[in-house]
Amino acid sequence: MRNLTYIEVLINKRLFTYQSAEEVQVGQEVLVPLRQRRASGYVVKIVPQPAFETKAIVDVVRVAPQFTNDLAELAEWIAEYYRCYRSKALELILPKG
């Protein structure tokens, strides 16, 4: 049996939970199935196995993480404190260009 990792992926302004058979890290950009299309998002958290079924990621777009776990937690705190979308807070810490 393969070992799955469960991750939260931020796509636009929402979080979605997916699974991955390959090793993924917080900060990596991944390609995932979303309804009838594919979408790109960032891994913001590794989570325990959820009580619901999840879909598998399609591919890792950027192998090198664009931010660390500490910066992901900072973006979450900023979003809660300032009552903004986590995607807006994440824009503050993502590399420009």
N, C-alpha and C positions, 0 to 999 in steps of 0.2 A: 504494500500500500504506500502511495506517495505521501510525502509530508507537505501539507498546504500551509501557506501563510495567509492570514486574513488582514486586509488593509482598508483604511479609509482613504478615499480619493476625492479631492476637491475639484469639482468641475463647475466652472462659473461660480455660482453662489451657493452650491449645495454639496453635501457630503454623500457619497455612495460607498457601500461596502462591497469589496471584490475579493477574490481569492487568487493566489498565484502559486504555481508549482515550483517556480524558480525563486531564488532569493531576491528580495526587493528591500530597499532602504527608504526611510523617510527622506523626502527631498527629490526623489527620482520622478521624472515625468513618464507617465505610462499611457498607453492607448487601450481603451476599454470599450466594450459594447454598451451602447445606451439607446434603448428603444430600437429603432430600425436603422441606426447608423453607428458610427464609431466616434468617440470623443477622446480628447487628450486632457489629462488632468495630473495633479501632483499628489503623490503619496504624502499624507500629513500625519498618519498614525498607524502603527501596527496594533491590531486588536485581537482579543481572543475569538475563538470560533463563535459566530453568532447563532441564534436559535432559528434563523431563517436561511433559506437557500441563497447562495451567492453565485454569480457568474465569474468566470475566469477572465483575467486580463488578456488582452490580445498580444501586447508587446511592450517592452521597455523602450521608450523613445530616447531618453537620455540616461546613460548608465551612470554618469557622474552626478551625484546628488547636487541640486541647486541650492539647498539649505540644509541645516542640521536639525536634529530633533529639538534642541533647545530653542532654535529660532521658530520652529513650528509651534512650540508651546507659547512663545512670546506673541506670535501672531494670534493665537487663540485668546490669550489674555487681552490683547489690544482690542480684538473684536468684541469681547464681552464687556470690557471696561467702557469703551467708547460707543458701544451699541451699533457697530457697523458689521458689514459682511466680512467673513473671514478672508474671502478672496481679496477684498480691499486692503486688509491688514497684511496679507501675504505679499501684495505688490510692493509694500515698503521694504521687504527684506529680500525679494528676488533680485538677482543681478540685472542690471540695465544693459540693453544692447544686444 
